């Protein structure tokens, strides 16, 4: 494993000092990246000191070094997990054969597409969240937002390194285009639909980091099983940082949920809005909105591309090495609900063609775990309110269910019924206006907005009264 070079213009452990061609290409790309950050990052806070963790090594003692940093000065770098001389292809027809240190010619286009799609999500989320610091409910939450932002930037660097190192001029062009697309743009939108959706307030931010970053966890875990070893090692390290993003989302929503239950108990009529809080109807609609959008990120339920990626060893299933005995999945079937002649029937499809759905199953199970935990906390507080995930068929824009309308329970309904109930099932213009009205910034250390509970502990060894962001 190459030693970590922290003094280089681009910190790295991939030996850029001995790879002048790639080093020069990345150093040429770096100013473009910084221009993008200055334009599309949290620009109102460019001069603030933020208590951030920075990777200075890939070991347990090095990837979470904390200090005050101005975000434009953050040391974005390229880090891969240590190489394994016995690395092997983990899934598909070549399972068990040696992993590839370079890109096989027959898989070049597919791997480039996979890497670009993953890379595109990273700057997109920064763009979606760029104004949220202006309405942060505390310095603790503001700091967590900025930590997520800079790490999404570093994840972009991880993918851009692969494009420059292994894909030549095509890779350099793709890296440039990653900085030219914009979330929500009519002319140059981001690749995946969810990353063009607005994230206008902190309820959506916490739902985004709960559900969208959780999709990232499962996508990175699938790529960690790739037979292309540099990609697998990049994703291995990215997952260590992604865990914090999930923590921000899951605990952030929980803090809102529990505070809403407290406010309901305080009000003589149980009116949470009357107490300046976020009612459970809005919380449920936020879950419905972001969860259903994120389900599309896994791709079609029946997919020849997914079958090819798995068969070729480009991607695996979640924890492929540890959970499965048969890594070929060649002759197995998957039973899937489909709409046939106006009703839902369960039909068998080849497992390889349903690999996206297998990954989606694991994602849904992980989301359900979090919702069960929130509901247990509500029961413990004596609240009658409970939350739930909508059906995987609800509000889909891609896949088998996109051409049909379903209610949150997953029952078929006509389009008119869906449209009539849209504002009861999904975040509405009125919901967003109310949320905007209560989200005024709280910038005094140790203080929190009325609509969210303080966390149980601080970050980076600090207490809740610490000045996590300094002007």
N, C-alpha and C positions, 0 to 999 in steps of 0.2 A: 504494500500500500504506500503510495506517495505521501510524504510528510505534508502537513498543512503549511502553506505559505501565506502567512497573514500580512506580510509586508508588501506583497505584490499589489499592483494597481487593482487587480481583481483577485481577492483572496480565493484560494482554491487548494484542493488536495488531489488535483488531476494532472499535475506536472505541466502547467502552462509554460513555465520557464524553459522547458525542454521541447516545447511545441510551438515554435515561433509563428507558424502560419495561422494556427487557431488563435493564438494569443493576440496577434495583430487584428484578426477579424473581430474578436470580441472587444478589443479596445476601440475599434472603429464603431462598433455597435453601442458601446457604453454611453457616449454623449447623446445619442438618439434616445436611449432609454431615459436618461436624466431629463432631457427635454420633455419627454412624455410624462414623467413623474411630476415635473413642475407645472405642466398644463393640466393633467388629469388626476393627480394625487390630491391629498388633503392640503391644498395650497394655503389656506388661511392659517395653517399651523406650521409653516415651513421653518419659522424661527424659534419655535418652542423646543425646550428640552423635554424629552419623553423618556421615561424609565423603561427601556426596552431590553429584551434579551437578544443577543447576537451569537450566532454560531462561530466559535473559534476552533472547534475540533468536532469530529463526528463521534467521539467517545462520550460516555455518560457524563464526564466532568466538563466537557467542552462545548456542548451544543446549547447550553442555557446560561451564558454569561450575561449578567445584568449591569447596566450603567445608564446614565443619562446620555442621550444621543439626539441630535437634530435629525429629523427624518431624511432630508436630502443628503446628509453625511453618512447615512447607514451603510455599513460595509457589506453590500450585496456581493455574494460570491458563489462559487461552484463547488459543491460538496457531494461526493458519492460515498455510500457505505463501503467498508473494506471489501476487497475482492476475495472471492473464494476460488481457489485453484481447482476445486472439484465441482464448480457450478455446472448445472445441467438444465436441459430443457424440461420443464415441469409439467407440461400438458400437451395433449394432441398426439399426432402420429409419430413424432420423434421424441416422445417423453422418455427421459433417461439418458439421452445422448448428450454429448458435451454442449454447453451453452456457447453462443456466438459472441466473440469479442468484437466482431465487425458486422455490418449489415449484409445479410445474404441478398444477392442481386434479385432473386425472385420475390423477395419480400420488401424491397426498397420502398415502393410506392405505398404499400399498406402501412409500414412502420412510420413513414413520414406523415401520413394522414393521422395516425393515432397520436403521434407526438404533437402535431400542430393543434389538433382538437383539444388535447389536454392543456397545452400551453396557452391557448386562447382564453381559457376560463380564468386564468390568473390575473391578467390586467383588467379583464372585464369586471371582476368583483371590486377592484379598487375604484374603478370608474363609477360603479353603482353606488358606492359608499362614500364618495368624496366629500359630501356636504354634511355628513352626520355628526362630525365633531362639533358643529355649530350648535347642536341641540343635545349634547351629551348629558345624561342624567347625573353624572358624577365624574370626577377626575379619574377614578378607578376604571369606569367604563370607557372613558375617552382613551385612556392608555391601552386598554384591551383592543379597542377598535384599531388604533394605530399599529399595535403589534400584529394583528391580523393583516393589515394592509402591507406592512413591510415584508412579511413572510410570503404573502402572495407574490410580491415582487421577486423575492428570492426563488420561489418555485418557477417563475417565468425564466429566470436565469438558468435554472437547472435544465429546462427543456431547450432553451436557446443554445446552450453549450452542445447538446446532442445534435441539434440541427447544424451548427457550424462544424463540429468535429466529424460528423459521419455522412453528411448529405451535400457537401460541396456547394457550388453556386446556387442550386435549388434551395438548399437549407438556408443560405444567407438571405435569399429573397423572401423566404417564408418568415424568417426572423424579423425582417424589416416590416413585413405586412402585419405582424402581430402588434406593432406600434401605430399602425395606420387605421385599423378598425376601431370603432367606438361603440360602446354599449348603448343600445337604443337608437343608433343612427339609421336613418332611412336609406342612406346611400351605401354605407360600409358598416353594417351591423356585425356584432359578434357571431360566431359560428352557431352557437346553441341558443335556443329560444329563451331559456330561463335567464341567461346572462344579458339579455336585452330588456328584461322587466325592471321597472323602477323599484328602488329600495329607498323610500322617502322618509322613513321614520324608524325609531328604534325597535318598535315591535317587529317590523319587517326585518330589521338587521338581525335580531336574535332568531327569528324564524329562518332567515337565510343561513346563518351559521349553524343552526340546528339541522336543517334539512339539506341545504345545498352543499355545505361543506361535508356533510355526512355522505352525500353522493360522492364527493371527492375522495373520501376515505375508501369507499368500496372500489372506485375506479382505480385509484393508486394501488390498492391491494391486488387487484386483478393484473395490473401492469408489473407489479413486483414479481409476479410469477412468469414474466416474459422470458423466452429463450434468448432474447437480445440482452446480454448481461449488463451493459452500461445503463440501459433503461431500467432494468430491475433494480440496480443499485441506487440509481437516482431516486426512484420511488420509495425505496426502503428508508432513505433519510428524510424525504419529504413527509412521510407518515409520522415521524417523530414530532414534526412541527404541526401537522394537521390536527393532532390530538388536542392541542390547545384551542384551536378554532371551534372544535366540537364542544369543548368545555364552556367556551364563551356562550354558544348558542343554547346548550341544554340548561346551564345554570341561569342564564339570563332570562329565558322563558319561565323557568321555575320561580325565580324571584318576582316576576310580574304576577304569575298565577297566585302565589302565596300572599302577595300584597293585596291583590284584588279580593281574596277571601277575607283578609283582615279588614279592609275597607267596607265590605258588605256587612260584616259583623258590627262595625261602628255605626252604620247608618240605621236609623229607626225603621226605614222601609227596605233595607237591604240594597239601596240604590248606590252602586259603586261609582257611577258617574257623578252623582251628587257630592261624593267625597273626592272628586278629582282623579279617580282611578280609571282603569281599563276594564270594562265589563267582560264577562265570560263569552258573550256572543261575539264580540270583536276578536277575542283570543281564539275562539273556535274557527272563525272565518279566516283568520291569519294562518292557522294550521292547515285548513282546507286549501287555501290559495297556494302556499309555498310547497306543501307536500305533494299536491297533485302536479304542480309544475315540475318538480324535481323528478318525479317518476318518469317523465319523458326523457330525461338525460341518459337513461340506460339504453335507449334505442328501442327498436321494434321488438314485440314479443316473439315473433318468428323472423329470423334474420339470417340470410345466407352469408352476409359479411361476418357476423358474429361466429357462425359455424366455421368459416375459413380462418378467422383469427385464432380460434381455439385449436383447430386441426393443425395449423402451421406452428403452433407454440408461441404465437405473438402475445397472447393474453391467456390467463387461467381463470379459475374460479376463486372465490374468496377463501383464503387459506388452503389453496390447492394441495400443498405438500402435506398438511397435517390432517385434513378432514376426509380426504378421498383415497380409496385404494385403487380404483380404476381411473387412471389419468387420461385414458383415451376417450372414454364416454362415447364409444362408437356405435354400439348396438342397443342403447337404452332409449326409453321413451319418457316424455314429460306430458302429464295431463294438464290441459290448459282450457279455461273457460273462454268461449267465443260466442259471438252473436250469429245464430243460424236461423233464418226464416223468422226473424222477429223475436226470438227467445234465446236465452243463454244455455248453451250445451257445452259439456266437457268432452274434448277430443284429444287424442294422443298425437304428439308430434315428435320427430327425432330430437333427442336431448341436445345434440350439438346445435340445432337450429333454435333451441330455446335457451341458449346460454345467457343471453341478456336477461331473461326472465328468472333464471336461477340466481343471478346476482341481485336482481330486484327483490326476490324473496328474502335474501339475507338482509338487505337494506331495510325492508319493511319490518322485519322482525326486530331489528335494532331500534327503529323508531318506536315500535310498540312497547319495547322495554322502557324507554324514557317516559312515554305517556302513562304507563302503569305506575311508574314511580311518582309522577306528579299527582296522579289520582290517589295514591296511598297517602301522600302528604295532605291532600285536601280532606280525606276521611279523618286523619289524625287531628286536624284542626276543627272538625265538626261541620265542615262545609258540605252542603247538599250537592254542590256542583261537581261534575265530572266531564272530562274531555275525551275525545276519541279521534282516531285517524279516519278519514274518509276511505271508501273503497278505492282500490287501485284503478277501477274503471272510471271514476268520477273526474270530470273536467280535463280529459286528456286531449292534447293537441297532436299527438303522434301515436302510431301503432294501431293495433287491432280495434281500439275503442274510440279512436278519434272521429270516426264517421257516425257515431251514435251519441245519444245524450243519456246520462245516468244521474240519479240523485246521489247524495253522499253515501247512502247505504249500498249503492251499486245496482239499484233496480233500474231497468230501462224506463225512460220517460220520453215524451215527445219534446222537440226543440222549444215549442212555445212554453211548455211547463218549466223547462230549464231556464229560459229567459225570464219568466215571471218570478222565479225564485232566486235568480242570480244574486241579488243583494242580500238575501237571507243565508246564502251558502258561501259567498266569496267576499273578500274585502271590497267595500264600495267606496264611491267618491265621498259619501257622507262619513264613513268610517275614517278615511284618511284625513278628512278635514278636522274631525274631532281629535284624532291623535296629534295632528300638527298643533292644535290649539293648546294642548296640555304639555307639550314637549319644549319647555324653556330650559336653557342651559343652567346647570349647577356647577360652579367652578371653585367653590370653597372646599379645601381638603377635608375629608371626613363627612361631608354632607351629601345627601342623595335626594333625588326627586321624589315627590310624594307617591308616585304611581309604581315605584319599584322598591323592593326590599334591599337593604345592604347585603353584601355577600357575607359568608361566615368567616372569611379570612382574606388577607391581602395577597399581593403578588410579589414574587421575587424577594421574599424575606421581609417585606415591609408590612406595616399595619394599615388599617383603613384610613387613618388620619394623615398618611404620607402624601406629599405633593407629587403625585405620579406624573403630572404634566406641569411644567413651569414656563411662564411667558418670558 
